[in-house]
Amino acid sequence: MKRTDSFISSQCFVYLIIEALLLSESSIAEPRAKTIQITCGNQFEHNNTTFVPNFVTAMDNITQQISTNIFATAVAGTGPDTNYGLFQCYGDLSLLDCALCNAEARTVLAGCFPYNGGRIYLDGCFMRVQNYSFFNQYSGAGDKAICGNTTRKNSSFQAAAKQAISTAVQDAPNNLGYARVKVSVSGTINASAYVLADCWRNLDPKSCKACLENASSSIFGCLPWSEGRALNTGCFMRYSDTDFLNKEQENGSSKGN
């Protein structure tokens, strides 16, 4: 993305928002702003002088919304240079951590220019921008699982992981699309399987469940590995033998927003 004055201004706005949140919160959890996958579109933007300002406007609109919410959509412009943007943090992030994850997501996704769209999955949030409306989509050709391949787990962990994943699929659609599950591994003292499931909040419960069912089918294929992620059009799911979840907070938690 070209470094125009408007783009610089929007970046400064992001940092001001983050600074304000830092002053208002006494502690920081973990924004999990590591990029898991970024995919750019395969068509170039239509008009550079129109597309870039529309992208900046959409990003600024999203940034303003997430000062009080973990989910945002924005539409800027008209015609082939319209920017449709969607952003969501996962349900265990605080608003501060959400702002940090958003700052990383929009900065990295801007690298898709001059293509007219892209999506990025981070360990704490998701962002997508296109020149067409995609807000009701929950499945697509790019849906996939990414598996960790460092540690193979025994059958007891696999059983716990499957139970946790299945529970998350059932619980999330009726809980704002969000579920976190911990299941102890049979025959062990401290071992557990941890699962996070998140649907984008523009989806209804039926579409959310369909997305998570597809995600769980693909992520089951990661077993017996110790970790797996499902990156789907309308949802995200992760399981691990390590507790990667942030502690839920009564104040500053994004879950209920």
ABEGO torsion letter per residue (X at the ends): XBBBAAAAAAAAAAAAAAAAAAAABABBBBAGABBABBBBBABBBABAAAAAAAAAAAAAAAAAAAAABABBBBBBEBEAABBBBBBBBBAABBAAAAAAAAAAAAAAAAAAOABABEBBBBAABBBBBBABBAAABABBAABBBBBBAABBBBAAAAAAAAAAAAAAAAAAAABGGBBBBBBBBBGBAABBBBBBBBBBAABBAAAAAAAAAAAAAAAAAAOABABBBBBBAABBBBBBABBABBBBBABGBAAAX
